[in-house]
Amino acid sequence: MCLGIPGRVIETWDEAGTRMCTVDFSGTTKTVCLAYLPDMQVGEYTIVHAGFAITRLDEASANETLRMFADLSVLEEELAGTEGQDRRGPR
């Protein structure tokens, strides 16, 4: 299953001319490309697909979606195995 899980942008930077960010998905963080949404800011919510931020969400919508996923017990399943996918190298 591949669901679009909302996550909160916690850091942004430029890498080789491309905007990148770290997104927090309920405690699991991933490196995400902002090529489609280069104006995303820290604190905003996004849905990520295949490593790209594809949609901007307001906080209320993100929290509602996360609650629904939790009620359906699918959040843990979707995030399983994503640990270590932070591709950002040493700073």
N, C-alpha and C positions, 0 to 999 in steps of 0.2 A: 504494500500500500504506500502511496506517496501523497501525503497531505501537505498543504501549505500552512505551516505552523508560524504564527506571528512571533517575532523576536524584537528585542529592543537594541538599538545601536548604542554601543558603549564606547566606541573609539573609531576615529576615521583617520586616514592618511593617504598620501599619494605614493604609488609604487609603479615605477617605470611609466609615468604619465597617465596612470589609471587610478581613479578613486577606489579605495578599498575601505573596509570597515570590519570591526569585530561585532558580532551580533550575539546577544545573550538569549538563549531559548530556555527559560526556566532553569537556569543554572548550568546549562551546557553552552559553551561558546564555540563559534565557528567564524572563520575568515570568509568574508563575502565580498564579491565584486559589485561596485556601485556604477558600472558603466551605463546602466539604464536609468538610474536615479542618482546622478552625481551630486545633487544638491541635498541629499539626506544629511541630517544633523544628529549629533549625539542626543539621545533621549527620545528620538522618534522610533516608531514601530514600522516594521516591514515584513512582507512575506518573501521567503527565499525559495527559489527553485534552481536546482543544478548549480548552486554556488553563486547565483546572481540575485540581487534584490530586484523584485519585479513589481511590487505594489507597496504603496505607502498606506498605513492605517493610522487612525486616531487611537488614542490609548483605550477609550471605552470599547471600541470594536475589537481591539486586540485582546483585552481582558475577557470580553464575552466569548470570543472564540476559544481562548485557552480554557475557560470554565467548561465549555461544551466538550472539548477534547478530554478534559479530566473526568467529566461525568461519564463519557463513553469509554474511559480507560484506554485511550489510544495514544496519549501523549508519550508515555514511557516507551511504547512500541516504536513510535516514529523516531524518537531520539536515541534509541538503543544503537550502539555501535558507532556513534558519531564522535565519541571521545577521541582526542588526538587529531581532529581534522582542522586544527588551527594551523594553517600553512604559513603563517607569517614567521619569518626567520628571526634570528637574534637581532636586537636593536643596538 
